[in-house]
Amino acid sequence: MAIVHIVLFQYKESTSLEDVENASAQVLALKDNCLHPITQKPYIKSFVGGKDHSPENAQHGMTHGFVAEFASLEDRDYYVSTDPVHLALGRQIGPLVEKFQCVDFTNGILT
């Protein structure tokens, strides 16, 4: 079953628009840049994201959202814990981010 990984960012107010744009583009590029440790091929099934524009005013400061889909828990776990490209990007853009949230789920599993 596919695993959906949602990440929400609140960039720091001091972060320039250029840095936000560059960091967000690098996050989206993870789909192609993260390679499976055995096949050496991209393993993220899909990756979308962008700047928030919800009219609901329930963002709690979050400014950008990204959604990745993985084929398995193993792929998601590798991405989160071990993938050197993902971890390096986290260290690189971490200073630009005020806070972030992650939620993962498998569609249809409700309890």
Buried (B, 14 or more C-beta within 10 A) or exposed (E): EBBBBBBBBBBBEEBEEEBBEEBBEBBBEBBEBBBBEEEEEBBBBEBEBEEBEEEEEEBEEBBBBBBBBBBEEEBBBBBBEEBEBBEEBBEEBEEBBBEBEEEBEEEEEEE
